[in-house]
Amino acid sequence: MALRAELCGVLASTGTIRSVLQACTDAMVRHLDVACARIWTLASGSPALTLQASAGLDPYPDDTPERTRVYDLSIGCIARDRTPHLTNDLLNDPLMSDQSWAADAGLAAFAGYPLVAEDRAVGIVAVFARRQLPPDTLATFGTIADPIAHRIDRQRTDDELRRSEAYLAEGQRLSQTGSWGFKVPSGERFWSREVYRIYGFDPAEGPPVLEALRRRWHPGDRSMADAIMEQAIRDRCEFQLDFRLLMPDGVVKHLHTVGHPVLNDAGELVEVIGTVMDVTARKIADRRLRHAIQARYEAVLSERTRVAREMHDGLLQDAMGIALYLRAVLPDVRAASEPAATELLRVVHLAEKTAEEARQAIMAMRPAAADEDLVGALERAVRRSLAQAPLAVSVAVTGQGRPIEPDIQHAAVRIVQEAATNIARHAGARTVKLAISFGTRRLRISLVDDGTGFDLDAPLGASAGHFGLVGMRERAAEVSGLLDVRSVTGAGTTVTLRVPYRVDA
């Protein structure tokens, strides 16, 4: 009774688990008049016994480790099988693995009892004595084992909770994500330490009043944030909100917060919990990336424009000049020799064709104006390419028009222009249909002719009648698009281009 009374006080203390268990073994040695008392603990999910406290004799001989597997220690079967054990013939007991140590210490008896909490073995309590132990020793252990086991289990739970809280706090710090809670009836609020850091308030003062918090919201975002959160509370629904903070030192932070309603059994809103993430670094990185992409795009367009200008002022002008000079001398040659005039006329046509191809190449290198209407640009490209062919052209547009990135529009116009040029040169068609469909996420453009068609399995090349198809596919791939060509000999060809509205879509 004296032992149980002392242990109740010890186990109720707030010391460390080792100091509490050490006080327990000290009390057992005094009250039970034993040579040695020990307590081992069994870690959760681990087969290792750890000696936590020992009173009386030295805990182990010098060559015995403090941590050992349950199945390697003879008395480990007490924890494994959860079976108490008492012997008054220790030197001949199979649970005593070190007979020489027991003999040198003059030990004659042993009693061990499993420590069990919530149907889980958490350790062993045991005593060694130089005299015989009475049969009621195990009964005594039975009365003290339960509170010791629960003290060990409670300490383990507290340690795991502190460890989880530490991991959570470190994870929030590394990810710059804080957690918060708001009790609707009382207005009581909870902030994790990371939320204080994000908003710039002192954790020692607790969450600030709502008005002080709202003053940190960017003036341009306050009304929007108020409306979204008021609607979420009114409708008891989840919400997501992206807004800015304007800190006292003028620094602007970008935040992303998510809120989730908590309802009671009656369906009433009792609390809103959520997270807030500082996404300022991500916003800055995204902005820099967009600027870098834009700068690169503008540099490429500038270089293409420069090359196109040089070609226009050089190659194109020279080719057109040659054609003009040859036409100027054609009447004199025709008067002297008709065969020679015929050959000269073929040279004139070749020069004019070269000049036209140079003009088309220059047009392809110059970007379409950023503000040019997509539908108009596509229609003009088709009609310009078919200008020398007697074809009927129809245009159909479906869906709601949407803005498209300039480089994607440029690629689409050039692909359609190349397809129309191939129709004019090779298809022998009578009609051409241009269909433009604005979808939810992608733009679809189709060019259909009723010409002779061609064999898709034939080798690509000018002789096959579809030179440039590889280049069209490559240009589509550069803007994350997909080009599909379907043709039946004698039944025409359909060229379909699908592209996103943005390169990253």
SULFENZI-V538648 format. One line per field, one symbol per residue. psi: psi as a letter, one per 40 degrees, with the letter a starting at -180 (. if undefined). burial: # if it has 24 or more other ideal C-beta (glycine too) atoms within 12 Angstrom, else .. A space follows every 50 residues. Layout:
psi: ???
burial: ???
//
This chain:
psi: dddddddddddeieiidddddddddddddddefidihihiihiheiehhh hdihibiidiidehidhiideehdedddddefhihhiegdeeheehdgdd ddddefidiihihihhhffhheaihiihieiihidedddddddedddddd ddddddddddddddddddddddddefhiiiihhddeehihhiddddddef ihddeihiiddddddeihdeedddddddddddddefiiiihhiiihidee hhihihihihihiadeeihdihiaihhhfddddddddddddddddddddd ddddddddddddecddddddddddddddedddddddhddddddddddddd dddddddddddddddhiiidehhddddddddddddedehgihhihhhiih iiiiiddddddddddddddddddddddfidihhhhhhhadeihhhihhif aeaihdeiiiiddeefheddddddddddffihhhhhihheeaihhhhhii dide.
burial: ..##.##..##.....#..##########..#.##########.....## #######.#........#.#..########.#.####..##.#.##.#.. ##..#.###########...##########..#...##.##..####### ###.##...............#...#######.#....#.######.### #.....#.....#..##...#...#..##..##.....#.#####..... ..#######.#.......#.#########.................#... ...#...#..##...#..##.##..#...#.............#...#.. ##..##.###########.....##.##########..#.#.#.#.#... .#.##########################..#######...######### #.##..........##.##.###.##..###.###.#....######### #.#..
//
